Amino acid sequence: MNIEDFRYYCLSKAGVTEEFPFDQTTLVFKVCGKVFALTGLDNPEFKVNLKCDPESSIALREEFGSIQPGFHMNKKHWNTVHVDNSFSDELFKELIDHSYDLVVKGLPAKLRNTLL
């Protein structure tokens, strides 16, 4: 998966917006104002930070060396995915879906219902 495929896949999800909150080097994807994915545009390596629950985070890091602890505003349960040939587009989409679903589950019911 490349950055354009990643961008297209994120934007295909209900309620997702993209923005450049800091400068023109970081692309952030949000659902109802909550971040679920971000990537730097100034790095030659394609890396994506995705929200993750603690159990999945540990298992993914053990299985794939290209997944490392990520750091974001709240410094909790994020994975930095170094996109390379170690896993398929399908797995990468599953990681994006997981991140999106975690954020949606944390939204108030009224907001969640607008996404259905």
Buried (B, 14 or more C-beta within 10 A) or exposed (E): BEEEEBBEBBEEBEBBEEEEEEEEEBBBBBBBEBBBBBBEEEEEEBBBBBBBEEEBBEEBBEEBEBBBEBEBEEEEBBBBBBBEEEBEEEBBBEBBBBBBBBBBEBBEEEBBEEBE
